[in-house]
Amino acid sequence: MEQKMKSGVELVALGLNHRTAPVEIREKFCLAPEVIKKGLEKLEIYEHLHEAVVLSTCNRSEIYAVVSRGCGNTVASFWAELNNTECDEDFFRQYTYRYEEEECVEHLLRVTASLDSLVIGEGQILSQVKHAYAIAQSANATGTLLNLLFNRAIATGKRVRTETRIAFNAVSVSYAAVELARAKLGDFANCRVLLFGAGKMAELTATHLASQGLKSLYVANRHLDRAVELANQYGGQAVEWPEVYGLLGSVDIVITSTGAPHYVIHKREIVHALDSRNGKPLVLIDIAVPRDVEPAVGELSGVCLYNIDDLKAVVDDNIQERQKEALVAEGIIQEEVEGLMDRFAYLSMQPIMAQLSDKAEFIRCREMKRAMRKLPDLSEEEYRVIEKMTHMIVRKMLRDPMRMVNKTAGTSRERILKFAIRKLFKLQEESIDE
């Protein structure tokens, strides 16, 4: 089913991700929140670009926009200027993807539900989408269309995680990094690991290392207090930044995940460290974007360097079970896409139909709670079946009114229909001359 909004604007998504671009390309489009906000605050200088949200993570860089119909190239211009990068047609053809209208809606919902992630079921993307949307709102860069789209996308992401087991036993990038290190060096009992960075990714990495019985953990961070906090949490030792390079001669594994915009480990430092290693191998796993380790380090004998793109094999080994749940999630996505496209089609009637949808959803949730109190022994699968059934009942009951609204939006019958709907369903009373 392909639908378009009945207005002079259209939805467009433009971006690149871990499937279309290697890390050396993605890192050029990794933007700090303050850079994104500053760019979105200047949105008004683009005549045909009305709304925008920019999503920038280690594995993707995307812009979702509302543009004047037929002016989609404005999105590419804004995106390139925001990233301070010149992009010709060959670049866009080779590394990027573009979605319009319904495809744009479906793509964002799949992203938010973690179906488009390197690790299907990972939990970080939902909060990243929320953060991207919050930045755009703070820059006054969103309006009716993107507010509706992102609120529904976030709700869909939560629904997928609630109604499926897609996140059950899901690996994370940090887990994959630890598994890769274990595959190279075996038992961690006699290993010494150095973590560069003390953020969320480093914390998750430390958790996985601890579960594997790690012998020694060192944590280095620009802000020593954060390194101390993380090291103490896992029985490790914090290292002041100027002293950290001295450890490269004695540790077995280095895992980096800083937010630095430049390399923090260079070839010269590893060359110096190799002199004191007596041929002992060194494994470096760089899961940061932009990368933390100079790529030339991988050319050195006795050194194994891996970046985030090298984790795919580990992820693939752990994906089979979640792919079954992904099929269930895809069904939820399609249902939500249809609902969103219906709502986009009658935006002029959106407020009253939102009232009706909200009332129906309130009643559905209330009756579900009442029913569940009487059925305490339901299995998780039985609950999911009933939950889905009630969603479908509400959706199908409202489908015909939605279609009628769609046909009358913008016509002489619109006001009369609004009045009738409010009377029939006891919604907020307003004048027929609203």
KATA-V142373 format. One record per residue. N is the residue number from 1. RES is the residue in three letters. SS is DSSP state (H for helix, E for strand, C for the rest). PSI is psi as a letter, one per 20 degrees, with the letter a starting at -180 (999 if undefined). Layout:
n | res | ss | psi
N | RES | SS | PSI
N | RES | SS | PSI
This chain:
n | res | ss | psi
1 | MET | C | p
2 | GLU | C | p
3 | GLN | C | q
4 | LYS | C | q
5 | MET | C | q
6 | LYS | C | m
7 | SER | C | a
8 | GLY | C | j
9 | VAL | E | r
10 | GLU | E | q
11 | LEU | E | p
12 | VAL | E | p
13 | ALA | E | p
14 | LEU | E | p
15 | GLY | E | a
16 | LEU | E | q
17 | ASN | E | a
18 | HIS | C | i
19 | ARG | C | h
20 | THR | C | i
21 | ALA | C | p
22 | PRO | C | r
23 | VAL | H | h
24 | GLU | H | h
25 | ILE | H | g
26 | ARG | H | h
27 | GLU | H | h
28 | LYS | H | i
29 | PHE | H | j
30 | CYS | C | o
31 | LEU | C | q
32 | ALA | C | q
33 | PRO | H | h
34 | GLU | H | h
35 | VAL | H | g
36 | ILE | H | g
37 | LYS | H | g
38 | LYS | H | g
39 | GLY | H | g
40 | LEU | H | h
41 | GLU | C | i
42 | LYS | C | j
43 | LEU | H | h
44 | GLU | H | i
45 | ILE | H | i
46 | TYR | C | o
47 | GLU | C | g
48 | HIS | C | j
49 | LEU | E | o
50 | HIS | E | h
51 | GLU | E | q
52 | ALA | E | q
53 | VAL | E | p
54 | VAL | E | p
55 | LEU | E | o
56 | SER | E | o
57 | THR | C | a
58 | CYS | C | h
59 | ASN | C | j
60 | ARG | E | q
61 | SER | E | o
62 | GLU | E | q
63 | ILE | E | p
64 | TYR | E | p
65 | ALA | E | q
66 | VAL | E | p
67 | VAL | E | r
68 | SER | E | p
69 | ARG | C | p
70 | GLY | C | j
71 | CYS | C | k
72 | GLY | C | h
73 | ASN | H | h
74 | THR | H | h
75 | VAL | H | g
76 | ALA | H | g
77 | SER | H | g
78 | PHE | H | g
79 | TRP | H | g
80 | ALA | H | g
81 | GLU | H | h
82 | LEU | H | h
83 | ASN | C | j
84 | ASN | C | l
85 | THR | C | p
86 | GLU | C | p
87 | CYS | C | o
88 | ASP | C | a
89 | GLU | H | h
90 | ASP | H | h
91 | PHE | H | g
92 | PHE | H | h
93 | ARG | H | h
94 | GLN | H | h
95 | TYR | H | i
96 | THR | C | r
97 | TYR | E | q
98 | ARG | E | p
99 | TYR | E | q
100 | GLU | E | q
101 | GLU | H | c
102 | GLU | H | h
103 | GLU | H | h
104 | CYS | H | g
105 | VAL | H | g
106 | GLU | H | g
107 | HIS | H | g
108 | LEU | H | g
109 | LEU | H | h
110 | ARG | H | h
111 | VAL | H | g
112 | THR | H | h
113 | ALA | C | j
114 | SER | C | k
115 | LEU | C | i
116 | ASP | C | j
117 | SER | C | q
118 | LEU | C | g
119 | VAL | C | o
120 | ILE | C | p
121 | GLY | C | i
122 | GLU | C | q
123 | GLY | C | i
124 | GLN | H | h
125 | ILE | H | h
126 | LEU | H | g
127 | SER | H | h
128 | GLN | H | h
129 | VAL | H | g
130 | LYS | H | g
131 | HIS | H | g
132 | ALA | H | g
133 | TYR | H | g
134 | ALA | H | h
135 | ILE | H | g
136 | ALA | H | h
137 | GLN | H | g
138 | SER | H | h
139 | ALA | C | j
140 | ASN | C | k
141 | ALA | C | j
142 | THR | C | q
143 | GLY | C | b
144 | THR | H | g
145 | LEU | H | g
146 | LEU | H | h
147 | ASN | H | g
148 | LEU | H | g
149 | LEU | H | g
150 | PHE | H | h
151 | ASN | H | g
152 | ARG | H | h
153 | ALA | H | g
154 | ILE | H | g
155 | ALA | H | h
156 | THR | H | g
157 | GLY | H | g
158 | LYS | H | g
159 | ARG | H | g
160 | VAL | H | g
161 | ARG | H | h
162 | THR | H | g
163 | GLU | H | i
164 | THR | C | r
165 | ARG | C | k
166 | ILE | C | h
167 | ALA | C | i
168 | PHE | C | p
169 | ASN | C | k
170 | ALA | C | p
171 | VAL | C | q
172 | SER | C | r
173 | VAL | H | h
174 | SER | H | g
175 | TYR | H | g
176 | ALA | H | h
177 | ALA | H | g
178 | VAL | H | g
179 | GLU | H | h
180 | LEU | H | g
181 | ALA | H | g
182 | ARG | H | h
183 | ALA | H | h
184 | LYS | H | h
185 | LEU | H | i
186 | GLY | C | c
187 | ASP | C | p
188 | PHE | C | i
189 | ALA | C | h
190 | ASN | C | j
191 | CYS | C | q
192 | ARG | E | p
193 | VAL | E | p
194 | LEU | E | p
195 | LEU | E | p
196 | PHE | E | o
197 | GLY | C | q
198 | ALA | C | k
199 | GLY | C | a
200 | LYS | H | g
201 | MET | H | g
202 | ALA | H | h
203 | GLU | H | g
204 | LEU | H | h
205 | THR | H | g
206 | ALA | H | h
207 | THR | H | g
208 | HIS | H | h
209 | LEU | H | g
210 | ALA | H | h
211 | SER | H | i
212 | GLN | C | j
213 | GLY | C | k
214 | LEU | C | p
215 | LYS | C | g
216 | SER | E | p
217 | LEU | E | p
218 | TYR | E | q
219 | VAL | E | p
220 | ALA | E | p
221 | ASN | C | q
222 | ARG | C | h
223 | HIS | C | o
224 | LEU | H | h
225 | ASP | H | h
226 | ARG | H | h
227 | ALA | H | g
228 | VAL | H | g
229 | GLU | H | g
230 | LEU | H | g
231 | ALA | H | g
232 | ASN | H | h
233 | GLN | H | h
234 | TYR | C | k
235 | GLY | C | k
236 | GLY | C | a
237 | GLN | E | p
238 | ALA | E | q
239 | VAL | E | p
240 | GLU | C | q
241 | TRP | H | g
242 | PRO | H | h
243 | GLU | H | i
244 | VAL | H | h
245 | TYR | H | h
246 | GLY | H | h
247 | LEU | H | i
248 | LEU | H | i
249 | GLY | H | i
250 | SER | C | h
251 | VAL | C | r
252 | ASP | C | h
253 | ILE | E | p
254 | VAL | E | p
255 | ILE | E | p
256 | THR | E | p
257 | SER | C | l
258 | THR | C | r
259 | GLY | C | j
260 | ALA | C | q
261 | PRO | C | j
262 | HIS | C | r
263 | TYR | C | p
264 | VAL | C | i
265 | ILE | E | p
266 | HIS | C | r
267 | LYS | H | g
268 | ARG | H | h
269 | GLU | H | h
270 | ILE | H | h
271 | VAL | H | g
272 | HIS | H | g
273 | ALA | H | h
274 | LEU | H | h
275 | ASP | C | h
276 | SER | C | j
277 | ARG | C | i
278 | ASN | C | l
279 | GLY | C | i
280 | LYS | C | p
281 | PRO | C | q
282 | LEU | E | p
283 | VAL | E | p
284 | LEU | E | p
285 | ILE | E | o
286 | ASP | E | o
287 | ILE | C | j
288 | ALA | C | q
289 | VAL | C | o
290 | PRO | C | q
291 | ARG | C | q
292 | ASP | C | h
293 | VAL | E | p
294 | GLU | C | p
295 | PRO | H | h
296 | ALA | H | i
297 | VAL | H | h
298 | GLY | H | i
299 | GLU | H | i
300 | LEU | C | q
301 | SER | C | p
302 | GLY | C | j
303 | VAL | E | p
304 | CYS | E | o
305 | LEU | E | p
306 | TYR | E | q
307 | ASN | E | a
308 | ILE | H | h
309 | ASP | H | i
310 | ASP | H | i
311 | LEU | H | i
312 | LYS | H | h
313 | ALA | H | g
314 | VAL | H | g
315 | VAL | H | g
316 | ASP | H | h
317 | ASP | H | h
318 | ASN | C | j
319 | ILE | C | i
320 | GLN | H | g
321 | GLU | H | g
322 | ARG | H | h
323 | GLN | H | h
324 | LYS | H | g
325 | GLU | H | h
326 | ALA | H | h
327 | LEU | H | h
328 | VAL | H | g
329 | ALA | H | h
330 | GLU | H | h
331 | GLY | H | g
332 | ILE | H | g
333 | ILE | H | g
334 | GLN | H | h
335 | GLU | H | g
336 | GLU | H | h
337 | VAL | H | g
338 | GLU | H | g
339 | GLY | H | g
340 | LEU | H | g
341 | MET | H | h
342 | ASP | H | g
343 | ARG | H | h
344 | PHE | H | h
345 | ALA | H | h
346 | TYR | C | l
347 | LEU | H | h
348 | SER | H | h
349 | MET | H | j
350 | GLN | H | g
351 | PRO | H | g
352 | ILE | H | h
353 | MET | H | h
354 | ALA | H | h
355 | GLN | H | g
356 | LEU | H | g
357 | SER | H | g
358 | ASP | H | h
359 | LYS | H | g
360 | ALA | H | g
361 | GLU | H | h
362 | PHE | H | g
363 | ILE | H | g
364 | ARG | H | g
365 | CYS | H | g
366 | ARG | H | g
367 | GLU | H | h
368 | MET | H | g
369 | LYS | H | g
370 | ARG | H | g
371 | ALA | H | g
372 | MET | H | h
373 | ARG | H | h
374 | LYS | H | i
375 | LEU | C | m
376 | PRO | C | i
377 | ASP | C | j
378 | LEU | C | q
379 | SER | C | r
380 | GLU | H | g
381 | GLU | H | g
382 | GLU | H | g
383 | TYR | H | g
384 | ARG | H | h
385 | VAL | H | g
386 | ILE | H | g
387 | GLU | H | g
388 | LYS | H | g
389 | MET | H | g
390 | THR | H | h
391 | HIS | H | g
392 | MET | H | h
393 | ILE | H | g
394 | VAL | H | g
395 | ARG | H | g
396 | LYS | H | h
397 | MET | H | h
398 | LEU | H | i
399 | ARG | H | g
400 | ASP | H | g
401 | PRO | H | h
402 | MET | H | g
403 | ARG | H | h
404 | MET | H | g
405 | VAL | H | g
406 | ASN | H | g
407 | LYS | H | h
408 | THR | H | i
409 | ALA | C | p
410 | GLY | C | j
411 | THR | C | r
412 | SER | C | i
413 | ARG | C | i
414 | GLU | H | g
415 | ARG | H | g
416 | ILE | H | g
417 | LEU | H | h
418 | LYS | H | g
419 | PHE | H | g
420 | ALA | H | g
421 | ILE | H | g
422 | ARG | H | h
423 | LYS | H | g
424 | LEU | H | g
425 | PHE | H | j
426 | LYS | C | l
427 | LEU | C | a
428 | GLN | C | p
429 | GLU | C | p
430 | GLU | C | r
431 | SER | C | q
432 | ILE | C | i
433 | ASP | C | k
434 | GLU | C | 999
